[in-house]
Amino acid sequence: MNTIIKHTLRYACWVAAASLVLASCKKFDEVNTDPTAANEDQIQVEYLINNAIMGAQMNPDIAERSFVLYWEAAGRQCADFDAPSPGVISVGNYNDGWTTNYWNGQASWQTRINSAIKIAQSRLETKENLKEYTNDMLQVARIWRAYLMSEMADNWGPIAIDGFKGVNPEYASVKDVYYFMLDELKDATSKMDVSITVPESVAKEDPAFGFNFAQWKKYGNSMRLRLAMRLSEVDPDKAKAEFEDAAKSMDELITVNSDNFAVQEQDSWTDLAGVMSRSWDVQPMSVTYRNLTVGLGGINSADQLASSFSKYVKPANDLGLRYTDFFPLKNNDPNAGYWLDGLPNTIDPRAYVVFCIPGDTLNSNFPDQNGDYDRTTVRNLYKKEGDDLKVVKKVNAAFTFNARIDGDWGDKDQLNELVNYGGTMPRLNMRFRKSTEKRVFFGSWETYFLLAEASVRGWTVPLSGKTAYEDGIKASFNFWGIDKYLSAYLGSTAYNNDGTSVDWDHTTEPPLTRTMNFKDGISGQAGTAQIKYPNNALYKAGKKNDHLNKIITQKFLAQVPWVPLENWSDHRRLGLPFFENPTVEKAITTLPGLTDGTYSEASIKFQPQRLKYPSGLSNQNPNGYQQAVGLLGGAGDAVLSPLWWAQQQ
């Protein structure tokens, strides 16, 4: 990799691309050349592709702000531990510095991949420096450019189709960008010669597939499924036609985990460092993830964990302890106000693989990076006496599995230490923080869940909805090495906290309420409560257990922790799975529609829809900025402005 970096960093254009948004990169023949520097004739296309892929892996600076603070929070993979501080996207906020960081990264990656395309096209035209594999390299570069553009379009909306090529570009609507990307993927995959192989020295420059062109073709086709499905609600005819064409052959899609688009991380401060590796990022489990997994699949916690954990497993109808004075209630989380003083009776078996159990310090994957902050599980609940806080109760969070809801907790925030310290919360396991995994950009499970959704929509695809759905779950379970639970899981009719079950043939809606036991957390008095399943009015007036609910629930869980951007996009498109509102004990200025009178409702006005453009865009290219904002359809450059393919109200 160092050789690759050395070659491409000589190219002076990179500095311009990475240093200023929309700064024009000079043409090759305009760059002041150094006798030792590489020129256009010397640059190898594979070097440029390599740098564009590695850059998009994200160095820690970009990853922390974009992947963790934006995508994880917006996609409800993790709770945003700092809410409602500035920059918190889950409450409709943003940080211009974070956004600029990511935009500049995209400028750099796309400059590189556009240069790869330009050089490959030139060599094919002139026949100079031509290799047997140059045409396939061109198609690889076009496929990767389509992915990079999809990231930008799904974050901001209107972008430039001809951006990062040396001039201030024209901006295009989201519809035009999507049509362009779909055309590019179709054309590029059709022009690949998968029989061609490359020398070993060239293969090592591709960190994803080693320039195995058959795998790149599968990735291009599966990406086409993803982008086509994005248009399912707003442009169904185009979505159907593109999807069906891309899905004609299962052999040309990513359907096994060995074909996943995944890039090996490295423990360093480089582009290959793990996107979730920074020790100070708490990354606690979100309430959304908890509600999706608890009860789902019917697999008892005691059967998943060592026998020593059995004593902590709670009965199925046990809510734990009720702390109405210490937990926020102005939200639509069905378990608002309760603290489970143990482990869930049943839970999706992926939950314990992805997130740690507080206090489980003997586990080799326990995220023990910050000493006592990560290990201490006993914290205080307070009451306010004048200007002082008095301890009401000490609570031990060891061997519990709770989640902190995003939003503004008001006065309750300072009264509740349980949710303000890392050691008390399930957090992403250590395996994702050590930069030893492969970062997955596209997994085989996603192909299957896309096919399942297409089948439900009545499109012509190679698999039935049930087969594709179950194959997607199988692929996910196989990825995590938990196949032993698969048979029982697939047949489970148990509802999760949102009222969805696993069994494809079980589409009975859950009852309106479920009777649950609890104890008052302070007095110890026992009681019962009728807990409602949440009302997700964003989808079919609150339907909870139809086939699409099942598919998107499973797709969400399979994408955690690697693909939070897709989970965010699915929710923006469908309103699925159920995302609880941020709590509003105190008014949140960035969510003006979320009030004491609306917090129990589901609305796109309460969920982030996009990133605002970086301030540098309006400064450096004011005409382009105005053009881009105008293409948002009058909604304005705001976090709450929905994109073209997303739900509009």
N, C-alpha and C positions, 0 to 999 in steps of 0.2 A: 504494500500500500504506500510506503514512503516514497518509492520510485514514482508511483503514479502522481502523488501530490507534488513532488518536485517538478515533474514535467509540466503539470497544468498551472502551478503557481507562477511559472515563468511568464505565463500569458498575462500581459499587463491589464487586459480588459477585466479580469476578475476583481481587481481592486475597486474599480469604478462601480461594478455591479453590487458589491457587498457594502459599499460605504455610503451610498445615497439613494433613497428611493427614487425610482424613475430616472436616475442619472444615465445619460446615454453612453453606452460602451462604444469606444472607437472601433472603426473597422480595422481589420488586420493590417491593411496597407498604410494605415495612418499612425500606427503605433511606432514610437521611437524604438528602434530595434537595438538590441545588444548582440554583439557578435556571438555570444555564447547562448543566447536565448532561442527558444524554439519558435519557428515561424509557422505559417499555415501549412506549408508543405510537410513540415516535420511532425506536427501534432498528429497523434493517433486518435482516431474516433473513440476507441475503447477507453482512452484515458479520460476523455470528456464525459462519457457516459458514467464511468466509475465515480468521478467527482460529483456528478449530479445526483447519483444514488446515495453516495455516502453523505453528502450535504443534507439531503432530505431526511436522513436518519436523525439529524438534529444534534448539535453540540449542546452541552448542559445549559448554556445561557438561553438558547432558543427553546430547548425542550421544556425547561422548567416553566417558562412563561406561556408557551403555546400548548404543549401536550398536557401538562399538569394543571396549570392555573386556568386555562381556557377550556380545553377539550374534555378533560376528566370531569370538571365541574359541570359544564354545559351538557355533557353526555351522561351525567349522573353515575359515573363509575365510582367516584369518590365524593365525599362531602368537601365543601370548601371551608377549611378550618378557620379562615380569616374573615368570613362574612360577618358584617356587611362592610368591610374596609374597601377603600377605593381599588378598583381593578377586578372586583369579584363579579364574574359574568353571570353567576347563578341568580343575582339580584338585578340584572340588567345594567351592570356597571362595566367599565373597561379601563385600561391603562394605556395611554398612547405610547409609552416607551416599550411596553411588551409587544404591542401591535407592530410598531416600527421595526423591532428586532426580527419578528417573523417575516414581515414584508421584505426586509433587506435580505433575509436568508433566501426567500423565494426568488428574488431578483438574481442572486448569485447562481442558484441551481438552474433556473430557467435560462440564464445567459449561457451557461455551459452546455445545456442540452440543445439549445437552438444552434450553438456553434457546431456541435456534433452533427446535427442535421445538415447544416450549411456545407460543412466540409465533405460529408459523405455524398451529398448531392453533387457537389462540384467534381468529385473524383469519378463518380459514375458518368458524368457528362463528358469530362475531358479524357477519361481513361488513364489519367496519371495517378501514380501511387495506388492503383486499384488492387484490391485483394479479392479473393474468391468470396469472402464473407462480407464485403463492404455493403452490399445491398441489404443483407440481414441486419447489419449494424444500424443502418438507416431506419429500418422498421422498428428495431428495439428502441432507438432514440425517440421515435414518434410515439410509441406506446408509453414510454416514461414521461414524455412531455404531457401527454393527455392526463396521466395521473397527477402530475404537479399542478396542472391547470385546474383539475377537479378540486384539489385541496383549496386553491385560491378562491374559486367560484363558490364553494360550499362555505367558506368563511366570510367572504365579503360580498359576493354577488356579482355584479357586472365587473368584468376585467377586460384586459386587452388581449385579443386573439393573437395579434402581432406584436406583443410586448417583448421587451428585453432583447431587441435586435439592433439597437443603435440609434433609434429616433423616438421622440415622444409619440406614442401610438394613439390610435382611435380606440375608444372603449366600446365593448359590445354588450348586448343584453345577455342575461343568463340563458335565455332560450337559444340565442345564437351561439353562445359558448358551448352549450351542451350539444347542439347539432354538430358543431365543428368537432368536438371530441369524439362523438359517436362515429362520424365519418372517418376520422383519423384512425380510430381503432379498427374499424371494418377494413379500410384500405390497407393498413399496415399489416394486419394479420393475414390478409389474402395474398400479400406479396412476399411472404417469408418462405424460404426454402429450408424446411426443417431437416433435410438430409445433410446439410453442410455442417461440418465441424470446424472448430478453430484450434490453433496450436495451444498447448498448455500455458505458454507464456501470456497468451491473450485471454484464455479462459479465467485466469486468476484475477483479471481486472473487473470481473462482474461478481460483486459480493452476494448477489441473489441466486443466480442460476448458472454461473460459470459460462455464460453465453451458450447455453443449451437452448437452441432456437425453438425446439418443440415446447419447452416449458414456457418460453416467452410468449409463444402463440396462445397457449392455454391461459396465461395471465391476461393477455390482451382481450381474449374472448370473455373471460370472467369479469374483467373490468367493464366490458361493454354491457354485461348483464346488470351490474351495479348501477351504471349510469342510466341505462334504459329504465330500470325500475324507479329511479328517482323521478321520472316524468309521469309515473302511473296515474297520479291524481289530476294533473294539470293538462297533460297531453297524451291521453291513453292510447290513441291510435298510433302515434309515433313510438310510444313506449312498447306497445305490443309488437309492432313490426320489427323494431330493432332487437328486442329480446328474443323473439322466435328465431330470427335469422342467426343470432349469435349462439343460440342453444341447440342448434341442429344436431351436433355431435357431442356426446358426453366425453368422447376420447379427446376432444380439443378444449376441455374445460379443466379447471383445477378441482379435482374430485378426491385426491388423496393427500394426506398431510406432507408427504415427501415432495409434493409439488407446490407447497405453500410459498408465497412470496415472503421471504423472511431474510433478514440481514443480521449476521452475527455481531453482537455488541463486544466492546473491548473496555476494560477497566482503565480509563484514561480521561483526560479533559480534551477530548477530540470529538469529531463528528460521530464517532462510533461508540461514544459513551452511552450507557443505558439512559433511555428517556425518563425513567422513574428513579434514577440512582441517587439524587441529592438527599442527603441524610436529614436535612432540616425540613423537607417536605413531608408532613405527617401522613397525608393521603389516607385518611380514615374511610371506612366503608360508608357509602351513602345510605340514606333512608330508602331510596328507590331500590337499591340492590337488596337491602334487607327484606323489604316487602315482597320482592320477586322470588327470593330464595326460601324464606321461612315457610315451611309446610309443603313446598313444591317437591313432588316426586316420592313422598312417603318414606324416605330412607332415614331411619332413626339415627340421631347423633351418636348414640352409644355403639351402633354398629360401624360407625365410620372412624371412631377414635379409640385410643387405648382404653383398657378397662378402668384405669384410674380416673377417667373422665365421667364414668357412669353416674356418680353421685351428684354431678352438676347438671344433669339433663332434666329438664322440667317436664311436667305432664303437658299433653297436647293442648289442654284448655286453660293453661296458666299464663296470665299476662305479666306476672311478677308483682312489682310494687308500684303503687300509684303515688306520684309526687306532683300534685297539681300546682303547688306553690313554687316549684323549682324547674319545671319543664314547660315550654310554651304550648299553648292550646289553640292559638289563632292560626291554624293551618288545617289542611285536609288529609294529614297522615292518619290512617285509621287507628294507630296505636299511640296517638298524641297523649302525653302525660304519664306514660308508663315506662318503667325500667325493668327489663327482664333480669332477675337476679340469678341467672344460670344460663345454660345453653338451650337453644330451641329443641323441642322434642324431635322434630323432623326438619331437615333442611337439604336443599340441593347440594350434592356432594362436591360440587366445584367451589362452594363457599369457603370451606376450610383449606382448600388448596391455594386459593388466591389471597385470602385474608387470614391474619393471625388471630389466635385466641388470646385476649389479654391475660398476662400472667404465665403464659406457657413458655417460660424462658428456657426450658430444656430442649425445646424444638430447635433443630438446626436452622430452620427458616424463620425463626423469630426475629423481627426487625430491630435488633439491639444496637443502634448506632449512636444513641444520645444518652447513655448512662441511665441515671435514675429517672430521667424524663420518660424513657421508654419502659422502665421496669416497675416503677411505683404504681400500684393499683389502688391504694387506699387514699381517698380524697374526701373533702368536706362538702357538706351542704350547710349554707349559712342562712341566718335571718338578719335583717338590718335593724339595728338599735341606734337611732340618731345617725351619727356619721360613722359608726363602727359596725363591723360584721361579727356576729356571734355564731359559733359553731352549733348547729342543731343536731347534726348526725355525721358520723364518719361512715363512709360506704366503701366496701371492698369490691372493686370491679373485676377481680381475677375470675377467670373462667365464666365470663358473661359474653353476650354478643348483642350489643346495642349500637345504635347509630345516632349521630348528631344531625338534626335537621338544619339546613341552611336558612338564612334570613336574619332578621333582627330580633334578638331575644329580649330586648329592653332590659329592665332591671333584673330579670331572672338570670342574665348572663353572669353577673358577678356573684350570684348566690349559689351557682352550681359548678363546682370544680370537676365534677365527674366527666363533663363533656369538653373541658378545656385543656386536657392533658393527654399526651399521646399514649401513655401506658394504660389508660382506661378504655381505649377504643380498639376495635378490630382495625388493623391497618394492613396495607399491602405487604405481603410476605417478603422476606429478605431476598428470595431468589430473584425478584424483579429489581432489586436495588444494587446488586453486585456486578452488573454489566457482564454477566456470563451467559445470558439467554440470547435467543434470536428474536429480534423485534419483528413481529408479524404485521405485514401490511395487508395481506389478503390470505385468508385461510380457507381450506376446502369446505368447512361448514357453511361459510357464507354462500358459496355456489349453491349448495343444497337448499338453504332457506330461501334464496332468491327463486329457485325453481319451484319450491313449495308455494310461495306466494303467487307466482305466475299461474300455477295450476288452479289455485283458488279463484283467481281472476278469470279463469276459463281460457287462458292462452294455451297454445299448442306447444307442449314441452315433452321431453323424453321420459319423464317419470311422473307417476301420480303424486298428488299432494302429500298423501300419507307416507309414501315411500321416501320422497325427498325430505320431508320433515324428520322422519326417524333416522334417515341416513345422516342428516345434519347433526342430530344429537349424538349419533354414534361417532362421527368424526370429532366432535368436541370432547366427548368422554375419552376417546382414544388418545387425543392430544395430551390430556392431563393424566392418562394412565389409571383411569377409574372405571374401566370396562366392567368390572365385577358387579357394579350396581345397575348396569344398563337395563337388563331384562325387567327387573322389578320397577325401575324408574319409568320405563316406557308404558307400563300398564297401570300406572298410578292415576287414580281419580281424585286424589286429595287436592284441595284448593290451597294456593298460597294466600298471602295476606291481601292480594288484589283480586282474588276470586277466580284465578286461572288454574287449570290442572294440566297434566302432561298428556295423558292418553288421548290420542287423536280422535277416537270415536266417542269420547265422553265430552259432549258439548252442552250438557245441562248447566244452566246458569246457577250460580250459588244462591243460597237463601239471602234475604235482605240483611240479616244479622246473624251473628254467632254468639252463643253464651260463653263467657269467659270468666274465670276466677281471678281474683287479685287480693292483695293485702294493702292497706294503707301504709305507705312507707315510713311514717312517723309513729302512728299509734299501734300499728300491727293488726288492726281490725280487719277481718276478712269481709269480702263482698263479692258480688257478681256484677258484670256489666254486659250489655248488649252492644257488641262492636259491629258497626256497619262496614261492609266492603265499600271501598271508595267509589265515588260516582265520577267516572271519566267521561264527561259530556263531549270531549273532543273526538270521541270515536263512537259512532252509531248510538248516540244517546245513552251511552254507558254500558254497552255490551261488554262482557268480561271474559267469556269462555268460548268464543267461536274460534274457528280455525286460524284466522289472522292474528287474534290475540295470542294464541299458542305459538305461532311461528315467530312473531316479533319478540315475545318473551324469551324464547329459546335463542333466537339470534342475538339478542342483547346479552344474555348470559355467556354465550360462546365468545363474543367479541371482547369481553373483559379479561385481562386488562389492556389488550393491545390495540384495539380499534375504537376508542371512544368517540371519534369524530363521526363514525357511521351510526353509532347509537343516537347521537345528537340529531343527525340527519333524518333517521327513521322517525324520531319523535316529531320533528318539525313537519315531516311529510304526512304522517298518519295520526299523530296524537298518541302513539303507542311506543312502548308500554306506558302505563300510568306513571306520570311524574307528579309527585306531591308539590304543592305550592311552597315557596319560602314562607317561613313563619313571619308574622307581622305584629308582634307584640308592640312594636313601635313602628310608625310609618316609615316606609322605605321610599325615599325621594325618587329613585330611579325606576320604581314600579308604582306609578301614581294610581293605577287602576286597582291595585291590591289593597283592600281596606278591611275594616272591621265587618263590613257588610258583604264582602265578596270572597273572603279567604277560603270559604268552603266550595267555591265554584272552580271549574277547570276552564282556563282560557289561555290562548296564545299570548295574551297581553301580560301574562305573569311569567313567561318563559323567554330566555334570550333567543334571538333569531339569527344573529349575524355579528360580525365584528365591525366596528366603525373603521373607516379608512384612516390610515396614519396621517397625522398633520402634515408630514412632508409631501404628501401627494398634492394637497391643495396649494402648498407653497411653491413646489417645483413645477407642477403642471396644472395650473388653475383651470384651464380649459378642459383638460382630461378629467379633472375632479368633478367639475360641473356636469360633464357629459355622463360620468358614471352615476352620480347621484340622481340625475334625471331619469336614468334607466331603471332606477329602483321603483318606478311607478308612482311617484308622489309621496312615498312613505318617508323619504328623507334618510339622511345618513345617521341612523340610530340603531342601537343594539336591538331594539324591539321591532324593527322593520322586517317583515317576512320576505323571504326570497320568492322568486317566481314559482318554483315548484312546490313550495310549502303551503300549509294551511294558511288561509288569509284572515280567518276570523274564528 
